[in-house]
Amino acid sequence: MTGREMARLVHDVGKYVARTARNLPAAPTPEMIDMLVRDLYELRPGRRASSLFDELAPPEPSLAGVRALLSEVDRLEPSVRAREAAAVGQAAELAREIERQLRALLSGA
């Protein structure tokens, strides 16, 4: 994977998946949860973040951890959409971890 491809993943997936999650308070408002839902499950019209990632990312072993995190985010979707506090918190943490892992891969850490 080239640095340019990795930078695109960081920007197009990592940055946008985590944008609401970075600032989500312990007791988010319904509007904030809706924003998180859009970041995770409607990143582009009708497209989950995991779908966009699969489109942009080559099937490299170094990305397996990010793929697993995105799968976990997808598994939580019904509970996040139902605004279940534990699921919302877990999804936000996963989103932040996705961004962290992608940035670490970009920097070669």
N, C-alpha and C positions, 0 to 999 in steps of 0.2 A: 504494500500500500504506500502510495506516495504521500509526502507531507501535504501536498495540495488536497488530496482526497481526504486525509485525516482532518485537515482544517475545515473542510466543508462539513464533515460529520459533526465536528465540535460546534460549528455555527448553526447548521440547519437542523440538527437534532438536539445536541447537548444544551446549547444556549436557550432554545425555545422550550424544551421540556422542563427546564429548571427555573424559568423566569418567575413564575408565580411561587413555586415551591421555596425559592430562596427567601422570600419575605412572608411566608405564611405564618401567622401567629398561632399560638396554642388553641385558641378558640376562633377559627376563621368564620367570617360572615358567609351566608349563602352565596353572595356574589363572588367572593374570593374562591369558594369551592367550585363555582361554575367556571371561573377562569382557569383553575387547575385542570378541570375536566377538559376544557378546550385544548390546553397545552399537551395533555397526555393522549386524548382520544380523538381530537379533531384538529390536529396540528396543521393540516391543510384540509380544505373542504372534503369531508368524507374520508379522511385518512388518519389513521392512528400514527403515533410517533413510531411505533414498532414497524409499521408498514413502510414508512419513509426510510427508516434506518435500513431495512432489508433491501430497499431499492438502491440506496446509495453505497452500502457497505459490501465489500467483497467477503466471501466466506473464509475469512482468515481466523486461525485459532486465537490470535491476540484479541479478537472482538467477542469471543464467546461469553465473557463475563458481562459485557454490556447487553448482549442478546438475552442472557438469562434474566437480567434486571428488567428489561423491557417486557419479557414474558410474564414476570411477576406483576408488573404494573398492569398488564392486560388482564391477568387473572383477578385483580382487585376491582376491575371496572364496575361491576354491578353494585358493589358496596360503596365505592367512591361516589357513584352517581346517586346513591341513596343517602349520601351525606353521613355515613357512619363514621364517627370521629376516629376510631382506631384505624380504619382503612384509609381515610384521608391523610392522617399523619404518616402512615406507612408509605403510601404512594408518594407523598412529598419527599420523604427521606430517600426513597428509591430514585426519584427524579434528580435529587441533588447528587446522589452517588453516580448516576449515569453521567452527569456532566463532569464530575471529578475524574472518573475513569477515562473518559474521552480526552479531557485536557492532559491527563498524565500520559496517555499514549501519544498525544501530539508532541509533548515536550520530551518524549523519550525516557520518561522516568520509569 
